[in-house]
C-alpha cells in the first residue's frame, strides 16, 4: 500500500508531494511494525495454526 501511495507524488505537473499521504504511509508502516513487535513478544508471530 505504501508503495502505491508513494507514486501519487508524480503527476502531470512534475513532482509534488502531498504531505497527508506521506503521513498516512508513515503511520501505516509504524502501525505494522508495532503490531509485529507485539506479536513477537506474545510468541504468535511465527506460529501457524492451520
MARLUMRO-791679 format. One line per field, with one value per atom (N, C-alpha, C): residue number from 1; residue in three letters; chain; x, y, z. Coordinates in Angstrom, 2 decimals, always signed. Atoms other than C-alpha are relative to their C-alpha. Layout:
REM MARLUMRO-791679
pos NUM, ...
code ALA, ...
unit A, ...
east X, ...
north Y, ...
up Z, ...
REM end
This chain:
REM MARLUMRO-791679
pos 1, 1, 1, 2, 2, 2, 3, 3, 3, 4, 4, 4, 5, 5, 5, 6, 6, 6, 7, 7, 7, 8, 8, 8, 9, 9, 9, 10, 10, 10, 11, 11, 11, 12, 12, 12, 13, 13, 13, 14, 14, 14, 15, 15, 15, 16, 16, 16, 17, 17, 17, 18, 18, 18, 19, 19, 19, 20, 20, 20, 21, 21, 21, 22, 22, 22, 23, 23, 23, 24, 24, 24, 25, 25, 25, 26, 26, 26, 27, 27, 27, 28, 28, 28, 29, 29, 29, 30, 30, 30, 31, 31, 31, 32, 32, 32, 33, 33, 33, 34, 34, 34, 35, 35, 35, 36, 36, 36, 37, 37, 37, 38, 38, 38, 39, 39, 39, 40, 40, 40, 41, 41, 41, 42, 42, 42, 43, 43, 43, 44, 44, 44, 45, 45, 45, 46, 46, 46, 47, 47, 47, 48, 48, 48, 49, 49, 49, 50, 50, 50
code UNK, UNK, UNK, UNK, UNK, UNK, UNK, UNK, UNK, UNK, UNK, UNK, UNK, UNK, UNK, UNK, UNK, UNK, UNK, UNK, UNK, UNK, UNK, UNK, UNK, UNK, UNK, UNK, UNK, UNK, UNK, UNK, UNK, UNK, UNK, UNK, UNK, UNK, UNK, UNK, UNK, UNK, UNK, UNK, UNK, UNK, UNK, UNK, UNK, UNK, UNK, UNK, UNK, UNK, UNK, UNK, UNK, UNK, UNK, UNK, UNK, UNK, UNK, UNK, UNK, UNK, UNK, UNK, UNK, UNK, UNK, UNK, UNK, UNK, UNK, UNK, UNK, UNK, UNK, UNK, UNK, UNK, UNK, UNK, UNK, UNK, UNK, UNK, UNK, UNK, UNK, UNK, UNK, UNK, UNK, UNK, UNK, UNK, UNK, UNK, UNK, UNK, UNK, UNK, UNK, UNK, UNK, UNK, UNK, UNK, UNK, UNK, UNK, UNK, UNK, UNK, UNK, UNK, UNK, UNK, UNK, UNK, UNK, UNK, UNK, UNK, UNK, UNK, UNK, UNK, UNK, UNK, UNK, UNK, UNK, UNK, UNK, UNK, UNK, UNK, UNK, UNK, UNK, UNK, UNK, UNK, UNK, UNK, UNK, UNK
unit A, A, A, A, A, A, A, A, A, A, A, A, A, A, A, A, A, A, A, A, A, A, A, A, A, A, A, A, A, A, A, A, A, A, A, A, A, A, A, A, A, A, A, A, A, A, A, A, A, A, A, A, A, A, A, A, A, A, A, A, A, A, A, A, A, A, A, A, A, A, A, A, A, A, A, A, A, A, A, A, A, A, A, A, A, A, A, A, A, A, A, A, A, A, A, A, A, A, A, A, A, A, A, A, A, A, A, A, A, A, A, A, A, A, A, A, A, A, A, A, A, A, A, A, A, A, A, A, A, A, A, A, A, A, A, A, A, A, A, A, A, A, A, A, A, A, A, A, A, A
east +0.82, +0.00, +0.87, -0.86, +2.76, +0.71, -0.68, +4.48, -0.94, +0.96, +1.34, -0.26, +0.23, +0.76, +1.18, -1.18, +4.32, +0.04, +0.02, +3.67, -1.00, +0.93, +0.94, +0.72, -0.76, +3.67, +0.37, -0.38, +4.44, -1.26, +1.18, +1.91, +0.34, -0.16, +1.41, +0.88, -0.73, +2.91, +1.41, -1.32, +6.10, -0.10, -0.07, +6.86, -0.62, +0.66, +4.52, -0.49, +0.32, +4.27, -1.13, +1.09, +1.06, +0.41, -0.52, +2.16, -1.00, +0.99, -1.10, +0.19, -0.26, -0.34, +1.31, -1.28, +3.24, -0.23, +0.32, +1.90, -0.76, +0.75, -0.54, +0.94, -0.98, +2.35, +0.79, -0.80, +4.44, -0.81, +0.83, +1.56, -0.31, +0.26, +0.79, +1.21, -1.22, +4.39, +0.30, -0.26, +4.82, -1.04, +1.04, +1.49, +0.27, -0.33, +2.51, +1.23, -1.20, +5.91, -0.34, +0.39, +4.34, -0.82, +0.79, +1.81, +0.90, -0.92, +4.64, +0.82, -0.73, +6.59, -0.87, +0.92, +3.54, -0.18, +0.17, +3.01, +1.27, -1.26, +6.69, +0.15, -0.08, +6.52, -0.97, +0.96, +3.44, +0.47, -0.48, +5.25, -0.92, +0.95, +2.50, +0.32, -0.32, +4.24, +0.35, -0.48, +5.83, -0.74, +0.74, +3.36, -1.18, +1.13, +0.80, -0.98, +1.05, -2.48, -0.94, +0.83, -3.86, -0.87
north -1.19, +0.00, +1.26, -1.18, +2.43, +0.26, -0.18, +1.82, +0.65, -0.60, +2.64, +1.48, -1.39, +5.81, +0.90, -0.82, +6.97, +0.49, -0.41, +7.16, +1.12, -1.10, +9.77, +1.34, -1.25, +12.41, +0.37, -0.26, +12.06, +0.19, -0.29, +13.68, +0.78, -0.76, +15.85, +1.22, -1.23, +18.91, -0.25, +0.31, +17.13, -0.69, +0.65, +16.25, +0.92, -0.75, +17.47, -0.98, +0.98, +15.59, +0.49, -0.29, +15.52, -0.51, +0.39, +15.53, -0.83, +0.85, +13.95, -1.47, +1.37, +10.88, -0.53, +0.41, +10.81, -0.40, +0.32, +10.87, -1.32, +1.26, +8.07, -1.18, +1.06, +5.99, -0.31, +0.21, +6.52, -0.64, +0.59, +5.74, -1.46, +1.39, +2.55, -0.88, +0.79, +1.34, -0.14, +0.07, +2.21, -0.87, +0.84, +0.55, -1.48, +1.41, -2.71, -0.40, +0.28, -2.51, -0.25, +0.17, -2.07, -1.27, +1.23, -4.85, -1.23, +1.13, -7.20, -0.14, +0.08, -6.32, -0.62, +0.56, -7.11, -1.49, +1.42, -10.41, -0.79, +0.68, -11.27, -0.23, +0.15, -10.66, -1.06, +1.04, -12.90, -1.37, +1.26, -15.56, -0.55, +0.48, -15.76, +0.49, -0.54, -14.05, -1.10, +1.04, -17.18, -1.33, +1.25, -19.81, -0.01, +0.12, -21.09, -1.02, +0.90, -22.61, -0.30, +0.36, -24.24, -1.17
up +0.00, +0.00, +0.00, -0.08, +0.89, -1.32, +1.29, -2.44, -0.99, +0.94, -4.39, +0.35, -0.40, -2.37, -0.33, +0.28, -2.96, -1.44, +1.39, -6.70, -0.28, +0.21, -6.21, -0.09, +0.06, -5.96, -1.44, +1.39, -9.67, -0.83, +0.79, -11.94, -1.25, +1.24, -14.99, +0.22, -0.29, -13.31, +0.52, -0.52, -12.28, +1.34, -1.31, -8.68, +1.05, -1.06, -5.93, +1.04, -1.04, -2.64, +0.89, -0.91, -0.64, +1.39, -1.31, +3.00, +0.80, -0.67, +4.16, -0.40, +0.44, +2.05, +0.55, -0.61, +3.34, +1.46, -1.39, +6.91, +0.09, +0.03, +6.05, -0.22, +0.25, +4.69, +1.26, -1.21, +7.82, +1.12, -1.05, +10.18, -0.30, +0.37, +8.24, +0.29, -0.22, +8.33, +1.48, -1.44, +12.00, +0.72, -0.59, +12.86, -0.19, +0.26, +11.20, +0.81, -0.78, +12.90, +1.47, -1.41, +16.35, +0.18, -0.08, +15.66, -0.03, +0.07, +14.69, +1.27, -1.27, +17.84, +1.09, -1.00, +19.97, -0.24, +0.32, +18.14, +0.32, -0.29, +18.55, +1.50, -1.45, +22.32, +0.51, -0.37, +22.54, -0.45, +0.56, +20.54, -1.07, +1.01, +17.92, -1.40, +1.31, +15.01, -0.99, +0.93, +13.54, +0.16, -0.14, +14.69, -0.95, +0.92, +12.24, +0.57, -0.50, +13.35, -1.16, +1.15, +10.22, +0.31
REM end
